[in-house]
Structures are given as C-alpha cells and as structure tokens.
Amino acid sequence: MAWTEAHGGYWVLSDYASVFEAARDDELFTSRRLPEYGGDGLSVTIPKAQTSFHIPIELDPPEFRPYRKVVNKVTAPAAVAKLDAVIKKYVTAFIDEIIESGDADLAFVAGVPAAVTIDWLGLDASEYKLYVDAMHTLVSAPPGSPEYLHAQDVAVPWVTQTVKAHIAERRKNPTDDATSAFIEADLDGRKLTDEEIYSILELIISGGVGTTASLVTSALVWLYQNPTERQRLIADPSMVDIAVEEFLRVFSPTQALARTITRDAEFQGCPVRKGDRALLGWGSANRDPNQFENPDDVDITRWPNRHMAFGVGVHRCAGSHLGKAMAREMIRQILERMPDYEVDMDRVVAYPDQGTNAGYHSIPVTFTPGQRRGELLFAGKARD
Ligand code: HEM
C-alpha cells in the first residue's frame, strides 16, 4: 500500500490482503460520491468519472442492500441459464458474419455482450453497434479519434434517450424481459422509479460490454501467442471453463476501482485520513506471489483460483455468471470454427488506456474460411 501524488493524490492498494480487506470494509472504504468527503464527483474510478450516478455500485449498506437484492434476482445463475440459447445464438451469428471470408477483426467479439445484454433487456439487438460505441468505444478508442467523438456526441446521448423511452414503454406494456422484471420488482415495499431503473440498466449495459470484450480479446491474443495451450483447449473444450478463470485472473478486465476513506484510521499500517481516495488494484492483487504460485505464468489448469477479477465483498460483480457464460461460448466457438486463426501482431491495437479496461481495440486475423450455420442476423452489418 502506497501513496501517490497523481490525480490529486490517492492510496494505491496493490497486494491481495490489502485489496481483499478494503473491499470488505465498506464502513471505512465508501463507494458513495459524497461531497463532504472531498468532492461531488468522486466515484469508483480515478481520475473521477464524468459519468452519471449508478445503482447499486455507488451505494453503501444498508441503503445498498434492497437494490442489490433486486439486481441479484435478475442476474442470478438460474436467470442467466435461461440466456444460454440467446448467448449461443449471438455468438453463432457474429461468427457467421465473418466465417466465409477468411479474414476479420476479432474485436467483433465486443458486439456479442452488447447484443446479448440489450436483447435480455428487451431492446432492439440489431442496434447493438450504437451500444458498443457508447459503452465500449469510450474506454477502448483513442480519445479525440473519430470513433471516440462519435461515441461521445452521438452514441451516448442516443443510448440514454432509447433506454429511457424503453423503460417508459415497458411500464405501460410489461413483457417477460429484464427491464419489465425491474419495473415489477419490489424494493422494500415500493416500486423502483424510472430514474432508478435507468441508473441500474446503464450500469448493466456498461458493466457487461467492455469487461467481457476485454477478457475475450486478451484471451484470444494470448491463445495465438501460445499455440500449445490453444491446441489443448481445441482438443478438450471442456477445459475452457477453468481456463476462463485464469484469463480473468491474469488479464483482470477491470484493473482497479476506487473508494473514499470515511474517517481517520490506520489501515495496513498506513495513516489513512477522512476524504482520502484509495484505488483497489484487482489486477495487481491477482498477481500477488503470496496468494498465487508463479503469478505471472498463465496456467490454464490453475485451480483453485481465488482471483478478485469480479471484486470482493458486497459489490462483487452482479453479472459474473453472465460475463463468464458469454466469454466461454465465444472462446469455444472461435476455437472450434476458426482453430487456425493467425493474428497480424503488427496491426493489433491495444486500448489506449489499460487502466480502465485492459484489452484490444483491433485484432486483425486470417484463418481458413468455414461455413455459416444460420441466416445472417445483421445482414453483414457486424463487419462495419
Ligand atoms: C468479465 C466480465 C466482468 C468483469 C471482469 C466485471 C468486473 C466487475 C467488478 C470488479 C465489480 C466490482 C465493483 C466494485 O467493487 O466497486 C463489478 C460490479 C458489477 N458488475 Fe461486473 N464485471 C463483468 C461482467 C459484468 C456483466 C456481464 C454485467 C451485467 C449484468 C455486470 C454487472 C455488474 C454490476 C451491476 C455491478 C455492481 C454490483 C454492485 O455494486 O453490487 N458485470 N463487476
């Protein structure tokens, strides 16, 4: 644990024990944006986020609990199991778009979590690209680039307007989608307001798209660079489940998140002060040699694997089952249908800022062309 003067000064928690303890101590390490703790925009990112307020990630117990209960109901393993067919459908469709050509940009995988999530919420999946632009391009494209500016000026306002209109529509005409489940949910004896539902949905869309894409792009580049391990997964696809846990550990799509200290105290021998900011490094904790043997080695059979890629404590990721289900299906199908993909490493583009989401914005590949398995769902648009 150390203090840095960067971004106005903050504590950096980098070892497993500190990150674990801090994430579980929400009384000392608040997730709230509280003006009295040194600013009205402090959030779970450093530098402070310009984004809107998100439920439940920016609440503390006890207020946090009923909201998380509602979210859990919608994202529980049983609910996600029902999405298996939807996940398979979109992974198949996205690969169908490129499989006959023999060349592609593997970054197309970012479209899958977007399409699955918005389909699940009852929104129009054919508009997935605008959600990718809004929720993923902002963290993956170089700031100031045409894609970045399009995301900022067009895609984000469009998503806000579309999701808000969708909530209003579902309030009048509920269906069996996840948005309707939030509308009908009971929050300690009352219904959620439209603003609360929007806040949750925006977090779900942004929380799921970038992270899952980050995980899968990192894994696919690593599997190209490690052909023996790639062959092992091709020969035995049942190994992918355990391998994904190791990819989560070693690539940690969400590298770090912040908290604010609520009172003067001593933590891990450091004099923390009320209002101090603290960055919890999930990614670095996941490579702590006191917790993981040979932490920098990627061992696709590592087990047990108590990584903290989904966080720890009350805020532990609500979408972990969904994120893993999507990642497994994408990796399995790509290895099955494009087993010999070759990455043009000279043209690979990493996200400009690896501190938010670590991963790749562009992964040009060539491979032996294969057969489509269905109709083109996006009429070729997924390649644009
Ligand atoms: C590989 C994929 C993913 C990774 C690595 C990841 C990572 C994380 C992390 C580290 C947190 C903890 C936040 C904190 O402690 O402040 C979190 C929270 C959260 N994630 Fe994920 N996430 C992933 C996928 C998803 C998906 C697919 C969804 C969509 C349902 C999702 C929704 C959420 C929500 C709603 C929270 C807030 C939970 C709370 O505050 O109680 N995540 N995620």
Residues whose N, C-alpha, C, O or C-beta is under 5 A from the ligand:
A	BS01	HEM	V44 P56 I57 R68 L203 I204 G207 G208 T211 T212 L215 P253 T254 L257 M308 A309 F310 G311 V314 H315 R316 C317 A318 G319 S320 L322 G323
